[in-house]
Amino acid sequence: MLAKLLASRRRPTLVSADALVQFLCERAALITQKTVIGYCYARTSLPLSELMRDKPFADAFERGRRQAYAAVLEDMFVVADRRLRSATTARQEDLAAALVTRFDAALAEAAIAIAPDMRIAAAAQLRARLDTAEAQHSIADIARTSGERVYESMPIHERHRRLDRDSIIAGVRFLMVGLATEFDRRLNAPRIVADLLQSDDAATAESSA
């Protein structure tokens, strides 16, 4: 009975490109929120509602939150790429192109507005990382990139946060590594890859028609 109860509470397997992107976006938003808001509270002992009364802080927070989210989501796509590569005999360039297209669309549709120039830069960064097939295989290694970018994006002046750099990076890595089991258990890699490549082919054909 317990086994059945636990099975019923398990989240469904991800079998489509849309489901994968939704999963990555939700987890990226959660990591960003926990890290940025959590750090601001730990550093100031004030709730976010109080901090946001100060316009310079509010502006820095919104800017930093966008940068942090884009950075974490980029890392999430790199993790997904590393887990999908072995499920396809297609050219890795095609898989990378499909993932970058989905990443750009996810940033365009994000609840927090991502400026076009940030999207272009982020998509270029992701493509460059996906093209380095042998680099950064472990989630901990991958997450170091967004950890450093999240630190840089914090809405607290650097002179007040510089001693917290390592702990901020470690926090992002810890949260992302915690998703390893969910990645491995929920991703139906062959079906996701097939859907990604089919969707990308369809989009390419439509744009050239």
C-alpha positions in Angstrom: 0.0 0.0 0.0 2.8 2.4 0.9 4.5 1.7 -2.4 1.3 2.5 -4.3 0.8 5.7 -2.3 4.4 6.8 -3.1 4.0 5.9 -6.7 0.8 8.0 -7.0 2.6 11.0 -5.6 5.5 10.8 -8.1 5.6 13.4 -10.7 4.9 12.3 -14.2 7.7 11.4 -16.7 8.6 14.2 -19.1 8.0 13.0 -22.6 7.8 16.2 -24.7 9.9 19.3 -25.4 7.2 21.6 -23.9 7.2 19.5 -20.7 11.0 19.6 -20.5 11.1 23.4 -20.9 8.4 23.9 -18.3 10.3 21.7 -15.9 13.5 23.7 -16.4 11.8 27.0 -16.1 10.0 26.1 -12.9 13.2 24.8 -11.3 15.2 27.8 -12.4 12.7 30.2 -11.0 12.7 28.3 -7.7 16.5 28.3 -7.4 16.6 32.0 -8.3 13.9 33.0 -5.8 15.4 30.9 -2.9 18.9 32.2 -3.5 18.3 35.9 -4.2 15.5 36.6 -1.8 17.0 34.3 0.9 20.3 36.1 0.7 18.8 39.6 0.8 16.9 38.6 4.0 20.0 37.0 5.5 22.1 40.1 4.8 19.6 42.7 5.9 17.2 40.9 8.3 14.4 42.7 6.5 11.5 41.1 4.6 11.5 41.8 0.8 8.4 44.0 1.2 10.3 46.4 3.3 13.4 46.4 1.1 11.3 47.1 -2.0 10.2 50.4 -0.5 13.6 51.7 -1.4 13.6 52.5 -5.1 17.3 52.1 -5.8 17.1 48.7 -4.1 13.9 47.7 -6.0 15.5 48.6 -9.3 18.7 46.7 -8.5 16.6 43.7 -7.3 14.5 43.5 -10.5 17.6 43.8 -12.6 19.5 41.3 -10.6 16.6 38.8 -10.5 16.4 38.9 -14.3 20.1 38.3 -14.7 20.1 35.5 -12.1 17.1 33.7 -13.6 18.7 33.8 -17.1 21.9 32.5 -15.7 20.3 29.6 -13.8 18.0 28.7 -16.7 21.0 28.6 -19.0 22.7 26.1 -16.6 19.5 24.0 -16.5 19.6 23.7 -20.3 23.2 22.7 -20.2 22.3 19.9 -17.6 19.4 18.8 -19.9 21.7 18.7 -22.9 24.2 16.5 -21.1 21.5 14.1 -20.3 19.9 14.1 -23.7 23.0 13.7 -25.8 23.2 9.9 -25.4 19.6 9.5 -26.5 20.1 10.5 -30.1 22.0 9.5 -33.2 21.3 12.9 -34.8 24.0 15.5 -35.1 24.8 17.1 -31.8 24.6 20.5 -33.6 20.9 19.9 -34.3 20.1 19.1 -30.7 22.0 22.1 -29.5 20.2 24.4 -32.0 16.8 23.0 -30.9 17.7 23.6 -27.2 18.9 27.1 -27.9 15.7 27.9 -29.7 13.7 26.7 -26.8 15.9 28.6 -24.3 15.4 31.9 -26.2 11.6 31.3 -26.3 11.5 30.6 -22.6 13.3 33.8 -21.8 11.0 35.7 -24.1 8.0 34.3 -22.3 9.3 34.6 -18.8 7.1 36.1 -16.1 9.9 38.6 -15.4 10.6 40.7 -18.5 14.0 39.7 -20.1 15.3 42.5 -22.4 16.1 41.4 -26.0 19.8 42.2 -25.7 20.0 40.0 -22.6 18.3 37.2 -24.5 20.6 37.5 -27.5 23.7 37.4 -25.2 22.3 34.5 -23.1 21.4 32.4 -26.2 24.9 32.9 -27.6 26.5 31.9 -24.3 24.3 28.8 -24.2 25.2 27.8 -27.7 28.9 28.2 -27.0 28.6 25.9 -24.0 26.6 23.3 -25.8 29.2 23.1 -28.5 31.9 22.1 -25.9 30.7 18.5 -25.6 33.4 17.3 -23.3 33.2 20.1 -20.8 31.2 20.4 -17.6 29.5 17.0 -17.3 28.6 17.1 -13.6 25.8 19.3 -12.3 28.1 20.7 -9.6 30.6 21.8 -12.3 27.8 23.2 -14.5 26.2 25.1 -11.6 29.4 26.9 -10.8 28.8 29.2 -13.8 25.3 30.4 -12.7 26.5 30.5 -9.1 29.1 33.1 -10.0 26.6 35.0 -12.1 24.0 35.0 -9.4 26.6 36.4 -7.0 27.4 39.2 -9.4 23.7 40.0 -9.8 22.9 40.3 -6.1 21.2 43.7 -5.3 23.6 44.2 -2.4 26.7 46.4 -2.9 29.8 44.3 -3.5 31.6 45.7 -0.5 28.9 44.1 1.7 28.7 40.8 -0.1 32.2 40.0 -1.2 32.9 37.8 1.8 29.7 35.8 0.9 30.8 34.9 -2.6 31.7 31.3 -1.9 28.6 30.7 0.1 26.3 32.1 -2.6 27.9 29.9 -5.3 27.8 26.9 -3.0 24.1 27.5 -2.4 23.2 27.6 -6.1 25.3 24.4 -6.7 23.6 22.7 -3.7 20.1 23.5 -5.0 20.9 22.4 -8.6 22.7 19.2 -7.5 19.6 18.4 -5.5 17.7 18.1 -8.8 20.0 15.3 -10.1 17.6 12.5 -9.1 14.6 14.2 -10.6 16.5 14.8 -13.9 17.4 11.1 -14.1 14.1 9.8 -13.0 11.7 12.0 -14.9 13.4 12.6 -18.3 12.3 10.3 -21.1 15.3 11.3 -23.1 14.5 9.5 -26.4 11.0 10.9 -26.6 12.1 14.4 -25.6 14.9 14.4 -28.2 12.6 13.2 -30.9 10.1 15.9 -30.1 12.8 18.6 -29.9 14.2 17.8 -33.3 10.8 17.3 -34.9 9.6 20.7 -33.5 12.8 22.4 -34.7 12.5 21.0 -38.2 8.9 22.1 -38.4 9.8 25.6 -37.2 12.6 25.8 -39.8 10.4 24.6 -42.6 7.7 27.2 -41.6 10.1 30.1 -41.5 11.5 29.2 -44.9 8.1 28.7 -46.6 
